[in-house]
Amino acid sequence: MKDHIIVCGYGRNGKQAAQKLLAYIKQFVIIEKDEEVIDRFSNEKILFVQGDAIEDDVLLKARKEKASTLICTTPNDADNLFMVLSARQMNKNLKIISRASEETSYKKLKLAGADNVIMPDKIGGDHMASLVVVPDLVEFLDNLTISGEQDSINVEQIPFEKMCPDEKEQAIKDLDVRKKTGCSIIGYRARTGEYIVNPEPSLLIQKDSKLILIGRPEQIESLKREYGV
């Protein structure tokens, strides 16, 4: 395997990650130490490596040095911290996403080398409160689908090299995406990592950037056909 994704742990968050990766046809492997869990869920679509992901030899079996991304989903922040430290030392270019259960662990994981740190419990609480504060907005956003059956996806991201196959930088208005596909551009991610919401038509899209688009499922399909995604 090469440029694959390693998911550490096959609990609730690990399963959710696997389902999303399967929906997007991404190559991945799960590291799980519970043999019973592996026996129960192993199939032709999901590849498992048995063992504890905090051990370097187990990570090596998952070909960490060749992977593109590591996702640490275990509920134990200390284990996630150890995995992040070990992975960052072994592969400097690896994208690392880690779960955190405690707010005090957030900064530690970032300092250890995690690119993104997710706190599921905090997200859940914020979401529930938002249903009180801005219920219609949250319900609308909940109905936007970014994975699953192809006839239900509403949001997609397209990298610069797909939008501009000749690698010539051009303004958003010159792409004429809405006329070609019906989709609207709602976001821009610069190569620096900065996000711009509802970018101006005059914005020049540059190499290593991405556009985020929204549309009805049939428009998203038209977008994929047009740009070969």
MARBA-3410 file (N, C-alpha, C, O; in Angstrom, 1 decimal):
229
0.8,-1.2,0.0,0.0,0.0,0.0,0.9,1.2,0.0,2.0,1.3,0.6 ~ 0.4,2.3,-0.7,1.1,3.6,-0.7,0.1,4.7,-0.8,-1.0,4.6,-1.4 ~ 0.4,5.8,-0.1,-0.5,7.0,0.0,-1.8,6.6,0.5,-2.8,7.2,0.1 ~ -1.8,5.6,1.4,-3.1,5.2,2.0,-3.3,5.9,3.3,-2.5,6.8,3.8 ~ -4.4,5.6,4.0,-4.8,6.2,5.2,-4.8,5.1,6.3,-5.3,4.0,6.1
-4.2,5.4,7.4,-4.2,4.5,8.6,-5.2,5.0,9.6,-5.1,6.2,10.1 ~ -6.1,4.2,10.0,-7.1,4.6,11.1,-6.7,3.7,12.3,-6.8,2.5,12.3 ~ -6.4,4.4,13.4,-6.0,3.7,14.7,-7.2,3.6,15.6,-7.7,4.6,16.1 ~ -7.7,2.4,15.7,-8.9,2.1,16.6,-10.2,1.9,15.8,-10.4,2.7,14.8 ~ -11.0,0.9,16.1,-12.2,0.7,15.4,-13.4,0.7,16.3,-14.3,-0.2,16.3
-13.4,1.8,17.2,-14.6,2.1,18.0,-15.6,2.9,17.2,-15.6,2.8,16.0 ~ -16.4,3.6,17.9,-17.4,4.4,17.2,-16.8,5.4,16.2,-17.3,5.4,15.0 ~ -15.8,6.2,16.6,-15.2,7.1,15.7,-14.5,6.5,14.5,-14.5,6.9,13.4 ~ -13.8,5.4,14.8,-13.1,4.6,13.8,-14.0,4.1,12.8,-13.7,4.1,11.6 ~ -15.2,3.6,13.2,-16.2,3.0,12.2,-16.7,4.2,11.4,-16.9,4.0,10.2
-17.0,5.3,12.0,-17.5,6.4,11.2,-16.5,6.9,10.1,-16.8,7.2,9.0 ~ -15.2,6.9,10.5,-14.1,7.3,9.6,-14.1,6.3,8.5,-13.9,6.6,7.3 ~ -14.2,5.0,8.8,-14.1,3.9,7.8,-15.2,4.0,6.8,-15.0,3.9,5.6 ~ -16.4,4.3,7.3,-17.6,4.5,6.4,-17.4,5.6,5.4,-17.8,5.5,4.2 ~ -16.9,6.7,5.9,-16.6,7.9,5.0,-15.6,7.6,4.0,-15.7,7.9,2.8
-14.5,6.9,4.4,-13.4,6.5,3.5,-13.9,5.6,2.4,-13.5,5.7,1.2 ~ -14.8,4.6,2.8,-15.3,3.7,1.8,-16.2,4.4,0.8,-16.2,4.1,-0.4 ~ -17.0,5.4,1.3,-17.9,6.1,0.4,-17.1,6.9,-0.6,-17.6,7.1,-1.7 ~ -15.9,7.4,-0.3,-15.1,8.1,-1.2,-14.0,7.3,-1.9,-13.1,7.8,-2.5 ~ -14.1,5.9,-1.7,-13.3,5.0,-2.4,-11.8,5.3,-2.1,-11.0,5.4,-3.0
-11.5,5.5,-0.8,-10.1,5.8,-0.4,-9.5,4.5,0.1,-10.1,3.7,0.8 ~ -8.2,4.3,-0.1,-7.5,3.1,0.3,-7.1,3.3,1.8,-6.4,4.3,2.1 ~ -7.4,2.4,2.7,-7.1,2.6,4.1,-6.9,1.2,4.8,-7.3,0.2,4.3 ~ -6.3,1.3,6.0,-6.1,0.1,6.8,-6.5,0.5,8.2,-6.2,1.6,8.7 ~ -7.1,-0.4,9.0,-7.4,-0.2,10.4,-6.5,-0.9,11.3,-6.2,-2.1,11.0
-5.9,-0.2,12.3,-5.2,-0.9,13.3,-6.1,-1.1,14.5,-6.6,-0.1,15.1 ~ -6.3,-2.3,14.9,-7.2,-2.7,16.0,-6.5,-3.8,16.8,-6.1,-4.8,16.3 ~ -6.5,-3.7,18.2,-5.9,-4.7,19.0,-6.9,-5.8,19.5,-6.4,-6.8,19.9 ~ -8.1,-5.5,19.3,-9.1,-6.5,19.8,-9.4,-7.5,18.7,-10.0,-7.2,17.7 ~ -9.0,-8.7,18.9,-9.1,-9.8,17.8,-10.6,-10.1,17.6,-11.0,-10.4,16.4
-11.4,-10.0,18.6,-12.8,-10.3,18.4,-13.5,-9.2,17.5,-14.3,-9.6,16.7 ~ -13.1,-8.0,17.6,-13.6,-6.9,16.8,-13.2,-7.2,15.3,-14.0,-7.0,14.4 ~ -12.0,-7.6,15.1,-11.5,-7.8,13.8,-12.2,-9.0,13.1,-12.6,-8.9,12.0 ~ -12.4,-10.0,13.9,-13.2,-11.2,13.4,-14.6,-10.8,13.0,-15.2,-11.3,12.1 ~ -15.2,-9.9,13.8,-16.6,-9.5,13.6,-16.8,-8.6,12.4,-17.8,-8.7,11.6
-15.8,-7.7,12.1,-16.0,-6.7,11.1,-15.1,-6.9,9.8,-15.3,-6.2,8.9 ~ -14.2,-7.8,9.9,-13.3,-8.0,8.7,-14.1,-8.5,7.5,-14.8,-9.4,7.6 ~ -13.8,-7.8,6.4,-14.5,-8.3,5.1,-13.6,-7.9,4.0,-12.5,-7.3,4.2 ~ -14.1,-8.1,2.8,-13.2,-7.8,1.6,-13.0,-6.3,1.4,-12.1,-5.9,0.6 ~ -13.7,-5.4,2.0,-13.6,-4.0,1.9,-12.7,-3.4,2.9,-12.1,-2.3,2.7
-12.6,-4.0,4.1,-11.8,-3.4,5.2,-10.6,-4.3,5.6,-10.8,-5.5,5.9 ~ -9.4,-3.7,5.5,-8.2,-4.4,5.8,-7.8,-4.0,7.3,-7.7,-2.8,7.6 ~ -7.5,-5.0,8.1,-7.1,-4.8,9.5,-5.7,-5.2,9.7,-5.2,-6.2,9.1 ~ -5.0,-4.5,10.6,-3.7,-5.0,11.1,-4.0,-5.1,12.6,-4.4,-4.2,13.3 ~ -3.7,-6.3,13.2,-4.0,-6.5,14.6,-2.8,-6.1,15.4,-1.6,-6.4,15.1
-3.1,-5.4,16.5,-2.0,-4.9,17.4,-2.3,-3.6,18.0,-3.4,-3.0,17.7 ~ -1.4,-3.1,18.8,-1.6,-1.8,19.5,-0.9,-0.8,18.7,0.3,-0.9,18.5 ~ -1.6,0.3,18.3,-1.0,1.3,17.5,0.0,2.2,18.2,0.7,2.9,17.5 ~ 0.2,2.0,19.5,1.3,2.8,20.1,2.6,2.1,20.0,3.7,2.7,20.3 ~ 2.6,0.9,19.4,3.8,0.1,19.2,4.4,0.4,17.8,3.6,0.2,16.8
5.6,0.8,17.7,6.2,1.1,16.4,6.1,0.0,15.3,5.9,0.2,14.2 ~ 6.3,-1.2,15.8,6.3,-2.4,14.9,4.9,-2.6,14.3,4.8,-3.0,13.1 ~ 3.9,-2.3,15.0,2.5,-2.4,14.5,2.3,-1.3,13.4,1.7,-1.6,12.4 ~ 2.7,-0.1,13.7,2.6,1.0,12.8,3.4,0.7,11.5,2.9,1.1,10.4 ~ 4.5,0.0,11.7,5.3,-0.3,10.5,4.6,-1.3,9.6,4.7,-1.3,8.4
3.8,-2.3,10.3,3.1,-3.3,9.5,2.0,-2.6,8.7,1.6,-3.1,7.6 ~ 1.5,-1.5,9.2,0.5,-0.7,8.4,1.2,0.2,7.4,0.5,1.0,6.7 ~ 2.5,0.1,7.2,3.3,0.9,6.3,3.1,2.4,6.5,2.7,3.2,5.6 ~ 3.3,2.8,7.8,3.2,4.2,8.1,4.1,5.1,7.3,3.7,6.2,7.0 ~ 5.3,4.6,7.0,6.2,5.5,6.2,5.8,5.7,4.8,6.3,6.7,4.2
4.8,4.9,4.3,4.3,5.1,2.9,2.9,5.8,2.9,2.4,6.1,1.9 ~ 2.3,6.0,4.1,0.9,6.5,4.2,0.9,8.0,3.9,1.9,8.7,4.1 ~ -0.3,8.4,3.6,-0.5,9.9,3.4,-1.1,10.5,4.6,-0.9,11.7,4.9 ~ -1.9,9.7,5.4,-2.7,10.2,6.5,-2.8,9.2,7.7,-2.9,8.0,7.4 ~ -2.7,9.7,8.9,-2.9,8.9,10.1,-4.1,9.5,10.9,-4.1,10.7,11.2
-5.1,8.7,11.2,-6.2,9.2,12.0,-6.2,8.4,13.3,-6.4,7.2,13.3 ~ -6.1,9.1,14.4,-6.1,8.5,15.7,-7.4,8.7,16.4,-7.8,9.8,16.7 ~ -8.2,7.6,16.5,-9.6,7.7,17.0,-9.8,7.2,18.4,-11.0,7.2,18.9 ~ -8.8,6.7,19.1,-9.0,6.1,20.4,-9.4,7.1,21.4,-9.1,8.3,21.3 ~ -10.2,6.7,22.4,-10.7,7.6,23.5,-9.6,8.0,24.5,-9.9,8.8,25.4
-8.5,7.3,24.4,-7.4,7.6,25.4,-6.4,8.6,24.8,-5.7,8.4,23.9 ~ -6.4,9.8,25.4,-5.6,10.9,24.9,-4.1,10.6,25.0,-3.4,11.0,24.1 ~ -3.7,9.9,26.0,-2.3,9.6,26.2,-1.8,8.7,25.0,-0.7,8.9,24.5 ~ -2.7,7.7,24.7,-2.3,6.8,23.6,-2.3,7.6,22.2,-1.3,7.4,21.4 ~ -3.2,8.5,22.0,-3.2,9.3,20.8,-2.0,10.2,20.7,-1.4,10.3,19.7
-1.6,10.8,21.9,-0.4,11.6,21.9,0.8,10.8,21.6,1.7,11.3,20.8 ~ 0.9,9.6,22.1,2.1,8.7,21.8,2.1,8.4,20.3,3.2,8.4,19.7 ~ 1.0,8.1,19.7,0.9,7.7,18.3,1.3,8.9,17.4,2.0,8.8,16.4 ~ 0.8,10.1,17.8,1.2,11.3,17.0,2.7,11.6,17.1,3.3,11.8,16.0 ~ 3.3,11.5,18.2,4.7,11.7,18.4,5.5,10.7,17.6,6.4,11.1,16.8
5.1,9.5,17.7,5.9,8.4,17.0,5.7,8.6,15.5,6.7,8.4,14.7 ~ 4.5,8.8,15.0,4.2,9.0,13.6,4.9,10.2,13.0,5.5,10.1,11.9 ~ 4.9,11.3,13.7,5.6,12.5,13.2,7.1,12.3,13.0,7.7,12.8,12.1 ~ 7.7,11.5,13.9,9.1,11.2,13.9,9.5,10.3,12.7,10.5,10.5,12.0 ~ 8.5,9.4,12.4,8.8,8.4,11.3,8.5,9.0,9.9,9.1,8.6,9.0
7.5,9.9,9.8,7.1,10.4,8.5,6.7,11.9,8.7,5.7,12.2,9.1 ~ 7.7,12.7,8.3,7.5,14.2,8.4,6.4,14.7,7.6,5.8,15.8,7.9 ~ 6.1,14.1,6.5,5.1,14.6,5.5,3.7,14.0,5.8,2.7,14.4,5.1 ~ 3.6,13.2,6.8,2.3,12.5,7.1,1.3,13.6,7.6,1.6,14.4,8.5 ~ 0.1,13.5,7.1,-1.0,14.3,7.7,-1.6,13.6,8.8,-2.0,12.4,8.7
-1.7,14.2,10.0,-2.1,13.5,11.2,-3.4,14.2,11.8,-3.4,15.4,12.0 ~ -4.4,13.4,12.0,-5.7,13.9,12.6,-5.9,13.1,13.8,-5.9,11.8,13.7 ~ -6.1,13.7,14.9,-6.3,13.0,16.2,-7.5,13.4,16.9,-8.0,14.6,16.8 ~ -8.1,12.5,17.6,-9.2,12.8,18.5,-8.7,13.2,19.8,-7.6,12.8,20.2 ~ -9.4,14.1,20.6,-9.1,14.4,21.9,-10.3,14.4,22.8,-11.4,14.9,22.4
-10.2,13.8,24.0,-11.3,13.8,24.9,-11.4,15.0,25.8,-12.4,15.4,26.2 ~ -10.2,15.4,26.2,-10.0,16.5,27.2,-9.5,17.8,26.5,-8.6,17.7,25.6 ~ -10.0,19.0,26.9,-9.5,20.2,26.3,-8.0,20.4,26.6,-7.3,21.0,25.8 ~ -7.5,19.9,27.7,-6.1,20.1,28.0,-5.2,19.3,27.1,-4.0,19.6,27.0 ~ -5.8,18.3,26.4,-5.0,17.5,25.5,-4.8,18.2,24.1,-3.9,17.8,23.3
-5.7,19.1,23.8,-5.7,19.8,22.5,-4.3,20.3,22.1,-3.8,20.0,21.1 ~ -3.8,21.2,23.0,-2.5,21.9,22.7,-1.4,20.9,22.6,-0.5,21.0,21.8 ~ -1.4,19.9,23.5,-0.4,18.9,23.6,-0.3,18.1,22.3,0.8,17.8,21.7 ~ -1.5,17.7,21.7,-1.5,17.0,20.5,-1.0,17.8,19.3,-0.3,17.3,18.4 ~ -1.4,19.1,19.3,-0.9,20.0,18.2,0.6,20.2,18.3,1.3,20.1,17.3
1.1,20.4,19.5,2.6,20.5,19.7,3.3,19.2,19.3,4.5,19.3,18.8 ~ 2.7,18.1,19.5,3.3,16.8,19.2,3.4,16.6,17.7,4.1,15.7,17.2 ~ 2.6,17.3,16.9,2.7,17.2,15.5,1.3,16.9,14.8,1.3,16.7,13.5 ~ 0.2,16.9,15.5,-1.1,16.7,14.8,-1.5,17.9,14.0,-1.4,19.0,14.5 ~ -1.9,17.7,12.8,-2.4,18.8,11.9,-3.7,19.2,12.3,-4.0,20.4,12.3
-4.6,18.3,12.7,-5.9,18.6,13.2,-6.3,17.8,14.4,-5.9,16.7,14.5 ~ -6.9,18.5,15.4,-7.4,17.8,16.6,-8.9,18.0,16.7,-9.4,19.1,16.7 ~ -9.6,16.9,16.8,-11.1,16.9,16.9,-11.5,16.5,18.2,-11.1,15.5,18.8 ~ -12.5,17.3,18.8,-13.1,16.9,20.1,-14.6,16.6,19.9,-15.4,17.5,19.9 ~ -14.9,15.3,19.7,-16.3,14.9,19.4,-17.3,15.3,20.4,-18.4,15.7,20.0
-16.9,15.3,21.7,-17.9,15.7,22.7,-18.2,17.1,22.6,-19.4,17.5,22.8 ~ -17.2,18.0,22.4,-17.4,19.4,22.3,-18.3,19.7,21.0,-19.2,20.6,21.1 ~ -18.0,19.0,19.9,-18.8,19.3,18.7,-20.2,18.9,19.0,-21.1,19.6,18.5 ~ -20.5,17.8,19.7,-21.8,17.4,19.9,-22.6,18.4,20.8,-23.8,18.7,20.5 ~ -22.0,18.9,21.8,-22.6,19.9,22.7,-22.9,21.2,21.9,-24.0,21.8,22.1
-22.0,21.7,21.1,-22.2,22.9,20.3,-23.3,22.7,19.3,-24.1,23.6,19.2 ~ -23.4,21.5,18.7,-24.4,21.2,17.8,-25.8,21.2,18.4,-26.8,21.8,17.9 ~ -25.9,20.6,19.6,-27.2,20.6,20.3,-27.7,22.0,20.7,-28.8,22.4,20.6 ~ -26.7,22.8,21.1,-27.0,24.2,21.5,-27.4,25.0,20.3,-28.3,25.9,20.4 ~ -26.8,24.7,19.2,-27.1,25.5,17.9,-28.5,25.2,17.5,-29.2,26.0,16.8
-29.0,24.0,17.8,-30.4,23.6,17.4,-31.4,24.5,18.2,-32.6,24.6,17.8 ~ -31.0,25.1,19.3,-31.8,26.1,20.0,-31.7,27.5,19.5,-32.6,28.2,19.3 ~ -30.4,27.9,19.2,-30.1,29.2,18.8,-30.5,29.5,17.3,-31.1,30.5,17.1 ~ -30.0,28.6,16.4,-30.3,28.8,15.0,-30.8,27.5,14.4,-30.1,26.9,13.6 ~ -32.0,27.1,14.8,-32.5,25.7,14.4,-32.6,25.5,12.9,-32.3,24.4,12.4
-33.2,26.5,12.2,-33.4,26.3,10.8,-32.1,26.2,10.0,-31.9,25.4,9.1 ~ -31.1,27.0,10.4,-29.8,27.0,9.8,-29.1,25.6,10.0,-28.6,25.1,9.1 ~ -29.2,25.1,11.2,-28.5,23.9,11.5,-29.2,22.7,10.8,-28.6,21.8,10.3 ~ -30.5,22.8,10.7,-31.3,21.7,10.0,-30.9,21.7,8.5,-30.8,20.7,7.9 ~ -30.7,22.9,8.0,-30.3,23.0,6.6,-29.0,22.4,6.4,-28.7,21.6,5.4
-28.0,22.8,7.2,-26.7,22.2,7.1,-26.6,20.7,7.3,-25.8,20.0,6.7 ~ -27.5,20.2,8.2,-27.5,18.8,8.5,-28.0,18.0,7.2,-27.7,16.9,7.0 ~ -28.8,18.7,6.4,-29.3,18.1,5.2,-28.3,18.1,4.0,-28.6,17.5,3.0 ~ -27.2,18.8,4.2,-26.2,18.8,3.2,-25.4,17.5,3.4,-24.9,17.2,4.5 ~ -25.2,16.8,2.3,-24.5,15.5,2.4,-23.2,15.6,1.6,-23.1,16.0,0.5
-22.1,15.2,2.3,-20.8,15.2,1.7,-20.3,13.8,1.4,-19.2,13.6,0.8 ~ -21.0,12.8,1.8,-20.6,11.4,1.5,-21.8,10.5,1.5,-22.9,10.9,1.9 ~ -21.6,9.3,1.0,-22.7,8.3,1.0,-23.1,8.0,-0.5,-22.2,8.0,-1.3 ~ -24.3,7.8,-0.7,-24.8,7.4,-2.1,-24.6,8.6,-3.0,-24.8,9.8,-2.6 ~ -24.1,8.4,-4.2,-23.8,9.4,-5.1,-25.0,10.3,-5.4,-24.8,11.5,-5.8
-26.2,9.8,-5.3,-27.4,10.6,-5.6,-27.8,11.5,-4.5,-28.9,12.1,-4.5 ~ -27.0,11.7,-3.4,-27.4,12.5,-2.3,-26.3,13.5,-1.9,-26.5,14.3,-1.0 ~ -25.2,13.5,-2.6,-24.1,14.4,-2.2,-24.4,15.8,-2.7,-24.8,16.0,-3.9 ~ -24.1,16.8,-1.8,-24.4,18.2,-2.1,-23.2,19.1,-2.1,-23.2,20.2,-2.7 ~ -22.1,18.7,-1.5,-20.9,19.5,-1.4,-19.7,18.7,-1.9,-19.6,17.5,-1.7
-18.8,19.4,-2.6,-17.6,18.8,-3.2,-16.4,19.8,-3.2,-16.7,21.0,-3.3 ~ -15.2,19.2,-3.1,-14.0,20.1,-3.2,-13.2,19.6,-4.4,-13.1,18.4,-4.7 ~ -12.7,20.6,-5.2,-12.0,20.3,-6.4,-10.6,21.0,-6.3,-10.5,22.2,-6.0 ~ -9.5,20.2,-6.5,-8.2,20.8,-6.4,-7.8,21.6,-7.6,-8.4,21.4,-8.7 ~ -6.9,22.5,-7.5,-6.5,23.4,-8.6,-6.1,22.6,-9.8,-6.6,23.0,-10.9
-5.4,21.5,-9.7,-5.0,20.8,-10.9,-6.1,20.2,-11.7,-6.0,20.0,-12.9 ~ -7.3,20.0,-11.1,-8.5,19.5,-11.8,-9.2,20.7,-12.5,-9.7,20.6,-13.6 ~ -9.3,21.8,-11.7,-9.9,23.0,-12.3,-9.1,23.6,-13.4,-9.7,24.2,-14.4 ~ -7.8,23.6,-13.3,-6.9,24.2,-14.3,-5.9,23.2,-14.7,-4.7,23.3,-14.3 ~ -6.3,22.2,-15.6,-5.3,21.2,-16.0,-4.1,21.7,-16.7,-3.1,21.0,-16.7
-4.2,22.9,-17.3,-3.0,23.4,-17.9,-2.1,24.2,-16.9,-1.1,24.8,-17.3 ~ -2.5,24.2,-15.6,-1.8,24.8,-14.5,-1.7,26.3,-14.7,-0.8,26.9,-14.1 ~ -2.6,26.9,-15.5,-2.6,28.4,-15.6,-3.5,28.9,-14.6,-4.7,28.6,-14.6 ~ -3.0,29.8,-13.8,-3.8,30.4,-12.7,-4.8,31.4,-13.4,-4.5,32.2,-14.3 ~ -6.1,31.4,-12.9,-7.1,32.2,-13.4,-8.1,32.6,-12.4,-8.2,32.0,-11.4
-8.9,33.7,-12.7,-9.9,34.1,-11.7,-11.1,33.2,-11.7,-11.4,32.5,-12.7 ~ -11.8,33.2,-10.6,-13.0,32.4,-10.5,-14.0,32.6,-11.6,-14.6,31.7,-12.1 ~ -14.2,33.9,-11.9,-15.2,34.3,-12.9,-14.9,33.7,-14.2,-15.8,33.5,-15.0 ~ -13.6,33.5,-14.5,-13.2,33.0,-15.8,-13.4,31.5,-15.9,-13.4,30.9,-17.0 ~ -13.6,30.8,-14.8,-13.8,29.4,-14.8,-15.2,29.0,-15.3,-15.5,28.0,-15.9
-16.2,30.0,-15.0,-17.6,29.8,-15.4,-18.1,28.5,-15.0,-18.8,27.8,-15.7 ~ -17.8,28.1,-13.7,-18.3,26.8,-13.2,-19.8,26.7,-13.1,-20.3,25.6,-13.5 ~ -20.4,27.7,-12.7,-21.9,27.7,-12.5,-22.6,27.4,-13.8,-23.6,26.6,-13.9 ~ -22.1,28.1,-14.9,-22.8,27.9,-16.2,-22.5,26.5,-16.7,-23.4,25.9,-17.4 ~ -21.3,25.9,-16.4,-21.0,24.6,-16.9,-21.6,23.5,-16.2,-22.0,22.4,-16.7
-21.8,23.6,-14.8,-22.3,22.5,-14.0,-23.5,22.8,-13.2,-24.2,21.9,-12.7 ~ -23.8,24.1,-12.9,-24.9,24.5,-12.1,-24.5,24.7,-10.6,-25.2,25.2,-9.8 ~ -23.2,24.3,-10.3,-22.7,24.4,-8.9,-22.2,25.8,-8.6,-21.8,26.5,-9.5 ~ -22.3,26.2,-7.3,-21.8,27.5,-6.9,-20.6,27.3,-6.0,-20.5,26.4,-5.2 ~ -19.6,28.2,-6.2,-18.4,28.2,-5.4,-18.7,28.9,-4.1,-19.0,30.1,-4.0
-18.5,28.2,-2.9,-18.8,28.8,-1.6,-17.6,28.9,-0.8,-17.6,29.6,0.3 ~ -16.5,28.4,-1.2,-15.2,28.5,-0.4,-14.0,28.3,-1.2,-14.0,27.7,-2.3 ~ -12.9,28.8,-0.7,-11.6,28.7,-1.3,-10.6,28.4,-0.2,-10.5,29.1,0.8 ~ -9.7,27.4,-0.5,-8.6,27.1,0.5,-7.3,27.4,-0.2,-7.0,26.8,-1.2 ~ -6.6,28.5,0.3,-5.4,28.8,-0.3,-4.3,27.8,0.0,-4.5,27.0,0.9
-3.2,27.9,-0.7,-2.1,26.9,-0.4,-1.5,27.2,1.0,-0.8,26.3,1.5 ~ -1.7,28.3,1.6,-1.2,28.6,2.9,-2.1,28.0,4.0,-1.7,28.0,5.2 ~ -3.3,27.4,3.6,-4.2,26.8,4.5,-5.3,27.8,4.9,-6.2,27.4,5.6 ~ -5.2,29.0,4.5,-6.3,30.0,4.8,-7.6,29.7,4.0,-7.5,29.3,2.8 ~ -8.7,29.8,4.7,-10.0,29.6,4.1,-10.7,30.9,3.8,-10.7,31.8,4.7
-11.3,31.1,2.6,-12.1,32.2,2.3,-13.5,31.8,2.0,-13.7,31.0,1.1 ~ -14.5,32.3,2.7,-15.9,31.9,2.5,-16.5,32.9,1.5,-16.3,34.1,1.5 ~ -17.2,32.3,0.5,-17.9,33.1,-0.5,-16.9,34.0,-1.2,-17.0,35.2,-1.2 ~ -15.8,33.5,-1.8,-14.8,34.3,-2.5,-15.3,35.1,-3.6,-16.3,34.8,-4.3 ~ -14.7,36.3,-3.8,-15.0,37.2,-4.9,-14.8,36.6,-6.3,-13.8,35.8,-6.4
-15.6,36.9,-7.3,-15.4,36.4,-8.6,-14.0,36.7,-9.2,-13.5,36.0,-10.0 ~ -13.4,37.8,-8.7,-12.2,38.3,-9.2,-11.0,37.6,-8.6,-9.8,37.8,-9.0 ~ -11.3,36.7,-7.6,-10.2,36.0,-6.9,-9.4,35.1,-7.8,-10.0,34.3,-8.5 ~ -8.1,35.2,-7.8,-7.2,34.4,-8.7,-6.9,33.1,-7.9,-6.3,33.1,-6.9 ~ -7.3,32.0,-8.5,-7.0,30.7,-7.8,-5.6,30.3,-8.2,-5.2,30.3,-9.4
-4.9,29.8,-7.2,-3.5,29.5,-7.4,-3.2,28.1,-7.2,-4.0,27.3,-6.8 ~ -2.0,27.7,-7.6,-1.5,26.3,-7.5,-1.6,25.9,-6.0,-1.4,26.6,-5.1 ~ -1.9,24.6,-5.8,-2.0,23.9,-4.5,-3.2,24.5,-3.7,-3.2,24.3,-2.5 ~ -4.2,25.1,-4.4,-5.4,25.6,-3.7,-6.5,24.6,-4.0,-6.4,23.7,-4.8 ~ -7.7,24.9,-3.4,-8.9,24.0,-3.6,-10.1,24.9,-3.6,-10.1,25.9,-2.9
-11.1,24.6,-4.4,-12.4,25.2,-4.4,-13.4,24.3,-3.8,-13.4,23.1,-4.0 ~ -14.3,24.9,-3.0,-15.4,24.1,-2.4,-16.7,24.6,-3.0,-17.0,25.8,-3.1 ~ -17.5,23.6,-3.5,-18.7,23.9,-4.2,-19.9,23.2,-3.7,-19.8,22.2,-3.0 ~ -21.0,23.9,-3.9,-22.3,23.3,-3.4,-23.3,23.2,-4.6,-23.2,24.0,-5.5 ~ -24.1,22.2,-4.6,-25.1,22.0,-5.6,-26.0,20.9,-5.3,-25.8,20.1,-4.4
-27.1,20.7,-6.1,-27.9,19.6,-6.0,-27.1,18.3,-6.5,-26.2,18.5,-7.2 ~ -27.6,17.1,-6.1,-26.8,15.9,-6.4,-26.5,15.8,-7.9,-25.4,15.4,-8.3 ~ -27.5,16.1,-8.7,-27.2,16.0,-10.2,-26.2,17.0,-10.7,-25.5,16.8,-11.6 ~ -26.2,18.2,-10.0,-25.2,19.2,-10.4,-23.8,18.8,-9.9,-22.8,19.0,-10.6 ~ -23.7,18.2,-8.7,-22.4,17.6,-8.3,-21.9,16.6,-9.2,-20.7,16.5,-9.5
-22.8,15.7,-9.7,-22.4,14.7,-10.7,-21.8,15.4,-12.0,-20.9,14.9,-12.5 ~ -22.5,16.4,-12.4,-22.1,17.2,-13.6,-20.7,17.8,-13.3,-19.9,17.8,-14.2 ~ -20.5,18.3,-12.1,-19.2,18.8,-11.7,-18.1,17.8,-11.8,-17.0,18.1,-12.4 ~ -18.4,16.6,-11.3,-17.4,15.5,-11.3,-17.0,15.1,-12.8,-15.9,14.8,-13.1 ~ -18.1,15.0,-13.6,-17.8,14.7,-15.0,-17.0,15.7,-15.7,-16.1,15.4,-16.5
-17.3,17.0,-15.5,-16.7,18.1,-16.1,-15.2,18.2,-15.8,-14.4,18.5,-16.7 ~ -14.9,17.9,-14.5,-13.5,18.1,-14.1,-12.8,16.8,-13.7,-11.7,16.8,-13.2 ~ -13.4,15.7,-14.1,-12.7,14.4,-13.9,-12.4,14.0,-12.5,-11.3,13.5,-12.2 ~ -13.3,14.3,-11.6,-13.0,14.0,-10.1,-13.5,12.6,-9.8,-13.4,12.1,-8.7
END
